[in-house]
Amino acid sequence: MNRCSIRSNVKEGLKVGIVLKQDQRTGKITQGIVKRILTNSSTHPHGIKVQLTDGQVGRVKEIY
């Protein structure tokens, strides 16, 4: 399990790269700052779901 799949590694205010729902096929990364964490469980195999400060929602693939 990579570090982007563990909720305790993702914090509000962190700069992350996420994959939006519509970009799941291509895997296109969107960068932003975490506004809030939407995944309740401690881990998730596809990445922790977050909302960025600009309102976009996706799963964390990279932590900067």
Buried (B, 14 or more C-beta within 10 A) or exposed (E): EEEBBBBEBBEEEBEBBBBBEEEEEEEEBBEBEBBEBEBEEEEBEEBBBBBBEEEBBBBBBBBE
